[in-house]
Amino acid sequence: MEEQGKKKSTRGFASMDPERQKAIARKGGQSVPKDKRSFAMNRSLAAEAGRKGGQSVKPSQRSFAQDHNLASAAGRKGGHASHSGN
């Protein structure tokens, strides 16, 4: 919805035709090698990425390391989400 006195921008990704947006997004997905596209297909790749991400944060600054209740709540939430379809 356009406000009075403001012009709609014709620049940027959001202002593009939806088909053009899809074509650009498709190219982004195709630029990733097939063996690195999905963690669901390669559990060892997912584990490696998780370790790498965890190593980039100092242990004292990790939220879950400082707050056990926060970690427990996140685990429960993930468990409920992963089993909700059954």
N, C-alpha and C positions, 0 to 999 in steps of 0.2 A: 504494500500500500504506500503510495507516494504522498509525502506531506506537502502542504502548500508552500510554494516558493523554493522547493528543493528539486533539483533535477536528478533523474535516475542515471547512475554511472553506466557508461558503456565500456568501461575498462575492467579488467580482472577476470579471474576464473568464474566467479559467481554470476557474472553478467552474461556469460557465454550460453549458447544454445546447449541444452542437455545432451544432445548427441555428440557435440564437439567435446564436452566435458568427459563423456564416457570414452571417447577415442584417446584423449590425452591420458586418462587414468589407466587405460589398457596398456599403453606404451610403458608406463611406469612399472606395471606388474611384469611385463615381458622382459624388462631389463635385468631382472633378478634371475640368477641361474636356477634351474628347476630344483636342484638338490638343496637349495637354501630358501625355497619359497614357503614351506610350511613346517612348523614345529610339530604338528600333529603327525606328519609322515616320518619324522626323524627325531626320535626321542633323545638321542645322544647330542644332536645339534641344539635341541632345546635346553638340555642340561648344561652344555658348554656355554650357551648364551647367558643362562641364569648365573652361572659361576662368574663369568666375565663381568656382568652387571653388578653382582654383589661385591666384587673386588674393587670396584671404582669408588665405593663409599667407605669411609673410615668406620671400623666397628663401633666406635663410640657415638657415631652419628646415625646409625641405622635405627629406624623407628622401632622395629620389632625387637632389637637387642636391648633397647631401653625400656620397653613397655610390653611385658609378657601378656597382659590382658588384651592389648591391641592385636598381638599376633594370634592369640586364641580366637578372638572374634573374627579376624580375617579368615582363619582356617575354617571355622564353622560356616561362614558366609559362602566360601568357595565350595565347601562340601554340599551345602543345601542347593546351590546353583547347579552343581554338576549332577545331582541326583533328582532334580525337580521334574525331569521329563519321564521318569519311570512310574 
